[in-house]
Amino acid sequence: MVSINFSELIDALTDRFREIVKQELKNLYSDENGADTRTYLTVEQTAEFLGCSTEFVYKLKYRMPHSKMNAKLYFRIDDLNRYLDSGRVIPGKLIKAA
């Protein structure tokens, strides 16, 4: 006769469920390179990400979502990607972001 320890079974299933949820959340909030798209960038990091000047980034605050803490601006990577996609051009047509 096989003895089943239900407490251990529940613990094992709970651990596996946590692993699956953790991986699904990682997939949901990661880009194709595995980078967390919820990451906030400073003005300097944003300028490097976009390949522009910090002065241009300060002007962006009027055109895209950002956060401000202790008089410093922060931009989320997923917001920056949406901003870039909003101006994406395919020869012959303009694609508008959803």
Secondary structure, DSSP 8 states (H G I E B T S, - for coil): -----HHHHHHHHHHHHHHHHHHHHHHHTB-TTS-BTT-EE-HHHHHHHHTS-HHHHHHHTTTS--EEETTEEEEEHHHHHHHHHHT-EETTEE----
